[in-house]
Amino acid sequence: MARNKSNDKLVFSWEHPYQLNYFAHLYGKNEEVEKFLRRHCANGSLENKTHLEVFEMIEEELGFPIP
């Protein structure tokens, strides 16, 4: 699955499980990315972040390049 760049400005909605699946899928169903997203959803640090900002956080904290 390829990243849809037209979604980069959309706000990440952690309430919707399909968004977690979308991000994890872009990184090859990487469990580390999924754990990262779940942890940050639980502590509220993804609130009001755009998709691009979430990709940048993953790159900064986990070292995975933006897909």
Secondary structure by P-SEA (a helix, b strand, c coil): ccccccccccccccccaaaaaaaaaaacccaaaaaaaaaaaaacccccccaaaaaaaaaaacccccc
